[in-house]
Amino acid sequence: MLQPAPVHTAEAIALPTPFTIRAIYDENYRTKTFVLDGKLDAYPGQFVMAWLPRFDEKPFSLVNADPITLMVTAVGPFSNLLHEKKPGDLLWIRGPFGQGFHLDETMKRPVLVGGGYGVAPLYWLARTQMGKAERITVIVGARTGVDLLYSTQFAQLAALSSGTRLDWIATTEDGSEGVPGRVVDALLPLLSADAIDGIYACGPHGMLAALEAIGQQYHVPAQLSWEAYMRCAIGICGACEHGGKLLCLDGPVLGN
């Protein structure tokens, strides 16, 4: 029987390596957060490949690198099978891969925009900017209030006495919570008021395309994490091609 990797693992992993699931947290009716017993040398926006032997391998954004933390929404056979796992079970990981978010010291009022489970890397990104940025605005969109993710985590982050103000805005398409509509409906007033100096987002392609256009219109730099079907994660198969770039190497975060 394969044994889990040691807790101190921190280098990039080329081959699937087993880690023990330390804890599992229910986030909503179809989303769980998995905490593993290891760490990686990674930064927000990078991803790993998670493997279940004799079944399949799928990409997941990192919620944290120390310890390795993944948010998994049950949307298909692989994620449904992963949801059946319990603390003490093994999950095989390789990575980290790709290019993540880069915030320099000039960004003092970033807005982080997450659509659905695209919020995962943004929670980590927000944590890294507490005490650095003057004000962080987080906009999280979902179809309904029960689909919203990490509202508790962002509220706890906002309560920290770090010198950074964090505002969390929810949008729901059915109007059951927060701003009725989509993330753009909450973002446009901020842009009109010149309240932000950079857009950082992860979510569905339609949402990201709209944010890209809006950023260009308002002359606000945008870094966008594009979702794709990753197979090899090392630039060989070409399955993740997007606009002439391979998202596993050049992305998933693209932008200026």
Secondary structure, 3 states (H helix, E strand, C coil): CCCCCCCCCCCCEEEEEEEEEEEEEEEECCEEEEEECCCCCCCCCCEEEEEECCCEEEEEEEEEECCEEEEEECCCHHHHHHHCCCCCCEEEEEEEECECCCCCCCCCCEEEEEEHHHHHHHHHHHHHHCCCCCEEEEEEEECCHHHCCCHHHHHHHHCCCCCCEEEEEEEECCCCCCEECCHHHHHHHHHHCCCCCEEEEEECHHHHHHHHHHHHHHCCCEEEEECCCCCCCCCCCCCCEECCEECCCCCEEEEC
